């Protein structure tokens, strides 16, 4: 019975981790792996030196996994960003993804004068936060709320749909498959997507993601055909966000460590 209880608890925790936070594990891993495949050899070598030889994919969901601990509980609000009605960033006095990301970037611009533990933790945070800021459910407009809607008889929440189900309801791919299928842009296209600062990226994300508030209404019940169409176009939209996050994360890490 004890073994069964432990097994069931593990399943519950895995489900909780995959649906409660930005992108879920598959999405964050896909962002990190696309980025890793576009790192310069020098950047990759420098980064992995501070990750004990691990890939950045290894730590893609680390920030979600430690947020419940006493040492990191204060980072709970640091996964989302708020914007005004025009999509402009509105800082959260308690901290948010953007302010924390910018703090980590500032430290890494001078990483040779930082201690190893600061560098290690900052890299882990940067990898996760660039992913989070591209998740549609993590850009909060003034009217943001957890809308509930039904797809073919099954209920979903606005936040957890975009965190997890938008990627996984259509394809059951793992992160390597997402990289293989999505990472097909030309060098010029990658450079264009990687241009700008994180604040520019947030504005771009906010204005692109605003449409998701029009796609679902509270208590909306979609039929089988409507659900299939909704899953198809929301999945395509989520894929584009994952791809942009991957290229932008690579551009940032190459700038800092390459």
Residue, then its C-alpha position, 0 to 999 in steps of 0.5 A: x500500500x505504501x508503494x502504491x501511495x507513493x506512486x500515486x503521489x508521484x503521478x499527482x505531482x507530475x500532473x501538477x508541475x506540468x499544468x500549473x506553470x508556464x508551458x509545462x515541462x515539454x514546452x520549457x524543454x522545447x524552448x531550451x533545446x531549440x536555443x541549445x541547438x542555436x548556441x555558438x560552440x563558445x557559448x555552449x561550452x561556457x554555459x555548461x561549465x557552470x551547469x556541471x556539464x549539464x545541458x540547459x534543457x536539464x534546468x529548463x523547468x528548475x524554477x518551477x520545481x523549486x518555487x515552493x521551497x522556503x528559499x525560493x518562495x518569494x519568486x512565486x510572482x516572478x513567472x508572469x508579466x502585466x501589461x496595460x490595455x495597449x500591451x505596454x509593460x507594467x512593472x509589479x512592485x513585488x517583482x515579475x518575470x521581466x524585472x527579475x530577468x533584467x536583473x539576471x542579465x545585468x549580472x551575467x554581463x559581468x559574469x567573470x566577476x561573479x561567484x560560480x553559484x550566482x552564475x549557475x543560478x542566473x543561467x537557470x533563471x534566464x533559461x526559464x524566464x525567457x520561456x515564461x515570457x513567451x507563454x500566452x497565459x503569462x502575459x496578463x492584460x488588465x482584464x486577465x482572469x482564469x476563464x473556464x471553457x469546454x472542449x468537446x465536453x471537457x473543461x479547461x481553465x484559461x491559464x492551464x490551457x495555454x500553459x500545457x494543453x495548447x501544445x500537447x492536445x494536438x501532438x504528443x511530441x517530446x522536446x526533441x521532436x519540437x526542435x526537429x519540426x520547428x527549428x527550420x528557419x533561415x539564418x536571416x530569419x533567426x537573426x530577425x526573430x532574435x533582435x531587440x531586448x527582452x522588453x521589446x520581446x514582451x511588447x511583441x508577445x503581448x500584442x500578438x497574444x492579445x487575440x487569445x482573449x477573443x478566442x475563448x469566452x467564460x463558460x463557452x462550450x465548443x462542440x466536437x468540430x469547434x473543439x478540433x478547429x480551436x485545438x488546431x489553430x491554438x496549437x499552431x499559435x503556441x508553436x510559434x511562441x515556443x520557436x520565438x522563445x528558443x531563438x531569442x534565448x539563444x541570441x541572449x545567451x550567445x551575447x552573454x557567454x559567446 
